[in-house]
Structure formats: C-alpha cells, structure tokens
C-alpha cells in the first residue's frame, strides 16, 4: 500500500477481517470505557462493526474530562485513523477492526513502517 507514494507496511495494513456488531460492542466496552448498553446502541445504529466519528470524538472529550486517559487516547487515535487514513469517503464511520491495535498503547510505534527508497 502507498500513502502519498510512500510504501507503508505494518500491523494496520494486515487487518483484513471485520468485526461483528457484538465484537465491536465488546471491544468498545473493554478499550473505550463505555457501558455495554451505550456500545450496543452505537454498533446497532451503524449496522455492523463500526463507530461514528462524532461518537468517538464525544468519547475522547468525556474520557479526557473524567481522566480516563488511556480510553481517551484510544478514541482519539481511532478518530484520527478514521478521518485521515482509512475513512469511508461517503460516510463518517470508522471500522472497529482497528481498535485492538490500540489495546497496548506502548506498542503503537510499531503499527506502521514507512519505507523511503533513495
């Protein structure tokens, strides 16, 4: 895969599987700090393993205010991924399949590798 004509490899680009509504619901409970009912309502609304960008932004703000910083960081990174790299052009949804990559925040540096050829 190329981004701006730079070859990119890494864990992000090996995510070929999608998540069910239930899988996305459970991940958001575990990693984004929301209740099961809130998470279930979000994934049912989106008919699949997706989160709305606005929902992620609202989670980021809420988690920042309540000092749930790891959950807030994950919401922000999912929003960033959804808005810039892997966003749907006709929708404002983010695929939940990327959330497990942010489980261990200290490993985020290895998610992509840019190869710049000289």
trRosetta pair geometry for C-beta under 8 A, 3 or more apart (Angstrom, degrees):
i j d omega theta_ij theta_ji phi_ij phi_ji
1 7 7.5 117 75 -153 44 56
1 8 5.3 -47 88 62 94 95
1 9 7.8 146 40 -79 88 50
1 13 5.4 -151 17 -131 137 137
2 5 5.5 8 177 -116 127 25
2 6 6.4 138 -157 57 75 33
2 7 5.9 -43 -97 -89 75 46
2 8 6.8 139 -119 8 23 89
3 6 5.8 -33 70 57 69 90
3 8 5.2 28 8 -22 105 140
3 85 7.1 -32 -111 -131 141 93
6 114 5.4 -5 154 -154 126 103
6 115 7.2 161 176 62 78 54
6 116 6.3 -27 -139 -89 105 75
7 114 7.4 128 80 -160 57 51
7 115 4.4 -26 77 57 109 109
7 117 7.5 55 12 -22 119 104
8 12 8.0 -32 148 69 118 119
8 13 6.4 146 116 -45 94 143
8 112 5.6 -22 -167 -163 105 110
8 113 7.1 145 -159 70 54 49
8 114 6.0 -24 -102 -100 74 61
8 115 7.6 -163 -80 15 27 82
9 13 6.2 -100 -142 49 38 139
9 112 7.3 136 77 -158 32 59
9 113 5.0 -25 70 59 83 102
9 115 6.8 36 7 -20 105 115
10 13 5.9 90 59 18 59 98
10 14 7.5 -117 117 -7 34 99
10 110 6.8 180 -149 153 114 57
10 111 5.3 89 147 147 132 36
10 112 4.0 -159 36 -111 152 31
10 113 4.8 146 -61 0 105 78
11 14 5.7 -64 -147 34 37 111
11 15 7.3 51 156 -39 65 95
11 101 5.7 150 124 -125 124 117
11 110 6.8 65 -7 117 119 83
11 111 4.9 -77 53 -137 106 60
11 112 7.7 -96 40 -59 69 48
12 15 6.4 -50 -171 4 34 115
12 81 7.7 -154 -137 -133 126 125
12 85 7.6 -15 169 133 146 150
12 86 7.9 -150 178 -41 112 133
12 98 6.9 21 -134 -128 82 106
12 101 6.5 50 -86 -126 67 169
12 111 5.1 64 -36 167 99 98
12 112 5.5 -15 17 -70 127 92
13 112 7.5 86 -15 -112 103 84
15 97 5.1 143 170 138 122 114
15 98 6.2 128 103 -86 176 65
15 101 7.2 -75 -63 -46 137 124
17 97 6.3 173 90 -135 64 132
18 48 7.4 -31 166 -179 129 113
18 49 5.6 157 168 48 87 133
18 95 6.9 -92 -127 -159 85 115
18 97 5.6 -94 -127 -57 40 130
19 23 3.8 -133 -168 95 99 125
19 24 4.7 128 113 -55 128 82
19 27 7.1 -37 -157 -4 163 138
19 49 3.3 150 81 -142 84 156
19 95 7.8 136 23 175 97 80
19 96 4.8 -77 51 87 138 111
19 97 5.2 180 -16 -76 98 72
20 23 4.6 99 48 6 75 102
20 24 7.0 -143 91 -2 40 86
20 48 7.6 -101 -153 -151 35 57
20 49 5.8 79 67 -56 8 111
21 24 5.9 -60 -149 41 29 108
21 25 6.1 34 152 -25 65 108
21 40 7.7 65 158 -143 104 63
21 43 4.2 140 -154 142 80 121
21 44 6.2 67 -159 -74 140 55
21 47 7.6 -64 -77 -162 120 24
21 48 6.1 -109 -68 -134 81 15
21 49 6.2 -133 -75 -67 33 61
22 25 5.5 -52 -147 33 31 116
22 26 6.4 28 158 -16 65 105
22 43 7.8 178 -51 112 22 156
23 26 6.0 -56 -147 37 29 106
23 27 6.4 28 155 -17 63 108
23 49 5.9 -13 73 -107 101 125
23 96 7.2 150 108 109 89 134
24 27 5.8 -55 -146 37 31 112
24 28 6.4 28 158 -18 65 107
24 39 7.6 -171 123 175 72 101
24 43 4.7 147 89 -106 119 133
24 48 7.5 77 -4 139 149 49
24 49 3.8 168 -46 -140 125 72
24 50 6.9 -33 -132 2 164 23
24 51 7.1 -169 -178 -48 122 86
24 96 3.6 129 -119 34 104 176
24 99 7.7 115 -136 16 69 142
25 28 6.1 -62 -152 36 27 106
25 29 6.6 27 152 -19 63 105
25 36 6.8 54 165 -154 109 69
25 39 4.4 122 -151 129 69 109
25 40 5.0 37 -131 -83 136 61
25 42 7.8 154 -103 61 75 91
25 43 5.0 -100 -62 12 86 146
26 29 5.7 -52 -151 33 34 113
26 30 6.3 25 155 -12 67 110
26 39 7.7 146 -46 130 19 150
27 30 5.8 -63 -146 44 31 106
27 31 5.6 -18 174 19 71 117
27 32 7.6 58 128 -5 69 100
27 96 6.0 138 64 176 142 115
27 99 4.9 110 155 97 134 141
27 100 6.6 -84 -130 -61 129 78
28 31 6.6 -68 -118 57 24 82
28 32 4.4 -27 -159 32 68 127
28 34 5.4 -15 144 42 100 118
28 39 4.1 166 83 -127 121 119
28 42 7.0 -59 90 64 176 140
28 43 7.6 -169 7 -43 138 111
28 51 7.0 136 -88 -84 132 127
28 96 7.3 -72 -47 -133 99 123
28 99 7.2 -75 -73 -142 63 167
29 32 7.5 -4 -40 50 10 82
29 34 6.1 -89 -98 73 50 69
29 35 7.0 3 -118 179 94 15
29 36 5.4 11 -92 -83 138 65
29 39 5.2 -94 -53 -8 81 159
31 71 6.9 153 153 -118 45 75
31 74 5.3 -136 157 165 99 168
31 99 5.7 146 78 170 151 111
31 100 7.7 -148 -48 -93 159 42
31 102 6.7 110 -179 90 135 96
31 103 6.2 -86 -104 -102 126 65
32 39 7.6 137 63 -96 121 112
32 59 5.6 -15 -180 -178 114 150
32 63 7.6 -110 -176 -60 65 143
32 71 5.3 100 -162 -161 31 96
32 74 5.9 -128 -91 95 68 122
32 75 5.6 91 -136 -70 101 96
32 99 7.5 -57 -43 -145 105 132
33 59 7.5 143 61 -166 93 106
33 63 5.8 115 57 -104 143 114
33 68 4.9 80 -112 160 172 154
33 71 3.6 -5 -9 -127 124 163
34 38 4.5 -111 173 86 114 125
34 39 4.9 138 95 -55 119 91
34 42 7.9 31 120 -2 164 138
34 59 6.7 -66 -57 -116 116 119
35 38 4.7 92 57 9 84 103
35 39 6.9 -156 90 -4 42 89
36 39 5.8 -62 -147 42 29 109
36 40 6.0 31 157 -23 67 109
37 40 5.7 -52 -141 36 28 111
37 41 6.4 30 158 -20 62 105
38 41 5.9 -55 -151 34 28 111
38 42 6.6 28 152 -19 62 106
39 42 5.7 -56 -153 34 33 112
39 43 6.5 19 158 -9 68 107
40 43 6.3 -61 -145 42 30 101
40 44 6.0 28 158 -17 66 111
41 44 6.0 -57 -142 40 26 110
41 45 6.2 33 157 -26 62 108
42 45 5.8 -56 -152 30 27 114
42 46 6.6 6 158 -3 62 111
42 51 6.1 12 157 -123 128 75
42 52 7.0 -126 -157 10 98 93
42 55 5.5 112 -132 -156 126 161
43 46 5.9 -65 -146 47 34 102
43 48 7.1 -115 -171 89 83 24
43 49 6.6 -2 -142 -108 115 37
43 50 7.1 134 -129 51 68 51
43 51 7.6 -40 -81 -79 71 65
43 96 7.5 -5 -105 -42 111 151
44 47 7.3 28 -175 -75 36 45
45 52 7.6 -37 101 -30 125 119
46 50 4.2 -130 150 75 142 102
46 51 7.0 -122 -21 -89 164 18
46 52 6.5 -161 -76 -47 122 81
46 93 5.9 128 -149 -121 127 126
47 50 8.0 5 65 33 52 115
49 95 6.7 40 108 -162 92 67
49 96 4.2 -109 167 40 87 119
49 97 6.5 72 126 -46 133 77
50 93 4.1 5 177 -176 133 122
50 94 6.5 145 -161 68 76 40
50 95 5.9 -45 -104 -103 79 41
50 96 6.1 -135 -88 -21 23 91
51 55 5.4 -125 -179 79 90 124
51 56 5.4 91 131 -54 127 101
51 78 6.7 25 62 148 140 138
51 82 7.7 -106 76 -68 92 158
51 93 6.9 140 70 -157 33 70
51 94 5.0 -25 64 60 87 97
51 96 6.0 103 -18 -77 94 88
52 55 4.2 95 62 0 91 106
52 56 7.0 -160 92 -5 50 82
52 92 5.9 40 -157 106 78 96
52 93 6.1 -51 -98 -101 48 63
52 94 7.7 87 -179 13 4 85
53 56 5.7 -55 -151 37 34 111
53 57 6.4 35 151 -19 66 105
53 79 5.9 98 -152 -135 77 83
53 82 5.5 -163 -93 113 95 134
53 83 6.2 95 -133 -70 134 90
53 87 7.8 17 -72 -125 130 113
53 92 4.5 -89 16 169 114 96
53 93 7.2 -123 -27 -87 79 16
53 94 6.1 109 -78 -28 70 105
54 57 5.6 -53 -148 37 34 113
54 58 6.3 35 153 -19 66 104
54 92 6.9 44 -15 131 88 136
55 58 5.8 -54 -149 37 30 111
55 59 6.4 32 151 -19 63 105
56 59 5.6 -52 -149 36 33 113
56 60 6.4 40 151 -24 64 102
56 75 4.9 173 -168 -170 75 84
56 76 7.8 158 157 -76 101 23
56 78 5.2 -131 -139 93 141 110
56 79 4.3 177 118 -70 128 94
56 82 7.0 132 23 28 161 145
56 94 6.3 18 -32 22 149 144
57 60 5.5 -48 -150 30 33 116
57 61 6.6 30 153 -15 64 103
57 75 7.6 168 -77 153 17 110
57 79 5.7 100 -68 -115 71 147
58 61 5.9 -54 -149 37 33 109
58 62 6.2 29 154 -16 66 109
59 62 5.7 -57 -142 41 31 109
59 63 5.9 26 162 -15 68 111
59 71 7.3 -101 165 149 105 99
59 72 7.4 -171 135 -110 74 55
59 75 4.1 -153 100 -123 110 151
60 63 6.1 -60 -142 41 23 105
60 64 6.2 25 157 -21 61 109
60 72 5.2 90 -148 -157 55 76
60 75 4.1 -157 -67 104 75 120
60 76 4.7 98 -121 -65 130 78
60 79 6.4 -48 -37 -9 140 144
61 64 5.8 -57 -148 34 28 112
61 65 6.5 24 156 -16 63 108
62 65 5.9 -60 -151 37 30 108
62 66 6.2 8 159 -1 67 112
62 72 7.9 -162 75 -95 54 97
63 66 6.0 -63 -137 50 31 98
63 68 4.2 -84 -153 74 86 99
63 69 7.1 152 148 -85 99 20
63 71 4.4 -141 -135 95 144 100
63 72 3.3 -169 102 -67 116 87
63 75 6.2 147 19 13 141 137
64 67 7.7 28 180 -76 28 31
64 69 7.2 62 -111 -105 54 63
64 72 4.6 118 -58 -139 68 153
68 71 4.3 -8 139 37 111 120
68 72 5.9 132 92 -25 72 93
69 72 5.4 -55 -141 40 32 115
69 73 6.1 37 158 -24 67 103
70 73 5.7 -51 -146 33 30 112
70 74 6.6 30 154 -18 62 103
70 105 6.2 -131 -139 -26 92 141
71 74 5.8 -53 -151 35 32 111
71 75 6.5 33 152 -18 65 105
72 75 5.7 -53 -147 36 32 111
72 76 6.3 32 154 -18 65 107
73 76 5.7 -55 -148 38 31 112
73 77 6.3 28 156 -17 66 107
73 102 7.6 -169 115 -175 87 123
73 105 6.1 39 106 -119 141 139
74 77 5.8 -56 -144 39 30 108
74 78 6.3 31 156 -19 65 105
74 99 6.9 59 178 -148 115 83
74 102 4.5 139 -126 129 90 137
74 105 7.4 -106 -66 -81 85 105
75 78 5.8 -55 -148 37 29 111
75 79 6.3 32 152 -20 63 107
76 79 5.6 -55 -150 36 31 114
76 80 6.3 33 151 -20 65 105
77 80 5.4 -49 -145 35 34 114
77 81 6.3 36 154 -18 65 103
77 102 5.4 153 81 -102 141 142
77 108 7.3 -101 -127 -130 156 138
78 81 5.7 -53 -147 38 31 111
78 82 6.1 27 156 -15 65 111
78 94 5.5 111 165 140 93 154
78 98 6.5 149 -121 91 81 112
78 99 6.0 5 -92 -90 127 81
78 102 7.0 -98 -53 2 87 154
79 82 5.8 -60 -144 42 27 109
79 83 6.0 19 161 -15 66 113
79 94 7.0 -102 -98 -54 36 156
80 83 6.1 -59 -138 40 25 104
80 84 6.0 -17 176 15 62 118
80 85 7.9 36 136 3 70 101
81 84 7.0 -80 -134 50 16 85
81 85 5.4 -48 -152 46 59 111
81 86 5.6 -2 163 32 87 105
81 94 6.6 95 88 -149 92 119
81 98 5.5 -147 128 135 161 163
82 86 6.4 -50 -104 77 40 81
82 87 5.0 83 169 -91 53 83
82 92 8.0 72 151 -180 121 56
82 93 7.2 -117 -154 126 127 31
82 94 3.0 -67 -88 -96 138 108
82 95 7.6 168 -100 17 95 59
83 87 5.5 38 -127 -65 14 138
84 87 6.7 100 18 -15 16 115
86 94 7.5 85 91 -143 99 74
86 95 6.5 -70 135 25 127 112
86 98 7.0 154 54 -49 153 145
87 92 7.8 -16 -161 -133 110 44
87 94 7.1 -44 -106 -93 69 73
88 91 4.1 6 97 51 132 94
88 92 7.5 -116 64 -57 98 13
88 93 5.4 16 20 53 132 87
94 98 7.3 -77 167 40 99 123
95 98 6.1 91 88 -6 87 96
96 99 5.3 -25 -171 -2 66 121
97 100 7.5 -41 -178 17 44 101
98 101 5.5 -45 -173 22 62 120
98 102 7.5 47 141 -12 77 102
99 102 6.0 -66 -162 37 45 105
99 103 7.8 77 143 -54 67 75
100 103 5.4 -6 -164 -32 54 113
101 108 7.7 92 145 -112 88 69
101 111 5.8 79 175 -118 127 121
102 105 6.4 23 -172 -90 73 69
102 108 6.7 28 -116 -91 70 106
104 107 4.5 50 97 8 108 114
105 108 5.8 -14 -166 -25 51 116
107 110 5.7 -51 -178 34 77 108
107 111 7.5 102 131 -51 79 84
108 111 5.7 -26 -164 -16 51 120
110 113 7.7 -3 -161 -59 57 93
